[in-house]
Amino acid sequence: MAPNANKRGDDDMTDFLYGVSLVLNQTTEFQGTKQIKQVVALSLISERSVIPAMRRALVKLYEEKVVSKPNNRDCTSLIEALGKLGAEGDNSVTLKTMLEPYIKIGSSPWTDKPLAHQMAAFERSCLDVLVESLSPVPLSLLLITALLEQKIVFVSNRRSSLVSTIAGLRSLLRPLGWSHLIVPTAPSSLASDLVQYPAPFILGIPLDSTESKNIIKTLPDDITLVDVDVGRVILTKNFSHHSTGDSDGEKATTLALRSQVLHLAESLGNVIGGYQSDSVWRCDSPLSDSFVGVNISRKVEAVQKIARAFILELTAGINTCCYWIEEESNAADENRAEQNILFDEDRFLHLKQLRSERAYSTLFESDDLARANHQSSLEARPILALDLNDFDLVMDTFLRGQSMSSFISSQRKETMPYW
């Protein structure tokens, strides 16, 4: 997405142009060393956000012109054809004729459908990339780190992977969302400054230059690194809100928090892996060939369901701990009142502990009625409920986040006690 430089007025065009590019590299081998001979980029641009359709069109073009032809993985024929068109001047009509069948194929699933369908499809495709790039435990570690609003840097040799994995992570955070800086692809000139940003952020740094690689080697200690190509998540050594202190107490707290996050990530990853394929996940090598063969839809469904259930469990009970307060204002408008939401943190933490222990208070004092109520309505201990004896620092850090604060502020007056 880029600003529309051709926009002249409010009604002329949209503010942004959306584009998807197919970059082809023709390589030659000289004395055992591969060298790039020619680079050709083919881009589709639209004033509407139809990224899934444009991606599908270019994928079909690549599959037919390159993948389907034997001994053509270096894209030679397609590069030469596009290179000739570029060298001969204005060949827009010829290029349009060449691309028109693929554009129709890419657009056909979306004919007469609202753009919301394309947004959902784009998010699903991004989540596919994220799930295929990270196994359950590293993916759980990334999700928890994002929920705790830490500084996160994604790195990859492919820019499209950076955009997809970051967009996939954002979709997993609903209904909380991400309230801080996010840059899916940051050039090295910008990334060198952004990694020093004091607040939480999510950055994508493409490893296409020596400068970018040097930045990764010298990252601050309070950044979690996600290597998309390798499928690895390296947890931060110093969590953001503890990184400024040098006392022994703060160092001990940071180490304890880091230990709790790693423990929680392993536990949550086990739930995701078991849901994806229990028979494979329980074996000695969860990354065996059989695990790779698990249906991608099953993998994504597991991640979506468990991530959403985990966030709903984290936020369960919020409305019973919020109080809507209205105070009359001295302004001329008598109907105008100052509105605030008071959040009872102690009560919320108490509810969290009750859920983890299944220690619900009975409604009736009579033993018979209490037992009947217990048998008919009380559920088993929620599998994703956090025991504060084990994860007190995780919950405390989560409650201090801006996303949690925004989520509390977004609750409606009718869902909580008020006066």
QUIVENTA-V603139 format. One line per field, one symbol per residue. ss: DSSP state (h for helix, s for strand, l for the rest). phi: phi as a letter, one per 20 degrees, with the letter a starting at -180 (. if undefined). psi: psi as a letter, one per 40 degrees, with the letter a starting at -180 (. if undefined). A space follows every 10 residues. Layout:
ss=???
phi=???
psi=???
This chain:
ss=lsslllllll lllllsssss ssssssssss llssssssss ssssssllll hhhhhhhhhh hhhhhhhlll lllllhhhhh hhhhhhhlll lhhhhhhhhh hhhhhhhhll llllhhhhhh hhhhhhhhhh hhhllhhhhh hhhhhhhlll ssssssllhh hhhhhhhhhh hhllllllll sssllllhhh hhhhllllll sssssslllh hhhhhhhlll llssssslll lssslllllh hhlllllhhh hhhhhhhhhh hhhhhhhhhh hhhhhhhhhh hlllllllhh hhlllhhhhh hhhhhhhhhh hhhhhlllhh hsssssssll llllllssss ssslhhhhhh hhhhhhhlll llllllhhhh hhhhhhhlll lllllllhhh hhhhhhhhhl lhhhhhhhhl llhhhlssl
phi=.bgefefdbf dfbffcddbc cddddedcdc lmdecfebcc ddddcbeded ggffffffff ffffecffef lcfemgffff fffffffenf cfffffffeg ffffffegfd fmdffgffff fffffffgff ffecfgfgff fffffffele eccecafdff fffffffffg ffefefncdc fbcfcdfgfe ffeffegfeg bccddfedbf fffffffdff fededdeffe nccdfgecfg edfeedffff ffffffffff ffffffffff ffffffaffe ffefcfdfff ffefgfffff gfffffffff ffffefnfff ddcecddfee fffffecedb dedeffffff ffffffdldf ffedffffff fffffecfef ggfdfeeffd cffffffffe fffffffffe fegfebfbb
psi=hiiheehdad eciidiihih ihhhhhiihh fehhihdihh hhhhhieigf dddddddddd dddddcdehi ffeefddddd dddddddeah fddddddded ddddddedee hfiidddddd dddddddddd dddhiddddd dddddddefi hhhhiiehdd dddddddddd deeiedahea hhhdhhiddd ddddeehdii ihihhhfeid dddddddfii efhhhhhddd fihhiidhid eeeeieiddd dddddddddd dddddddddd ddddddgddd deidgefidd ddehhddddd dddddddddd ddddehedde eihhhhhiie idhdehihhi hhhgdddddd ddddddefgi hididhdddd dddddddhii hhdehhhedd fdddddddde idddddddde iideeiii.
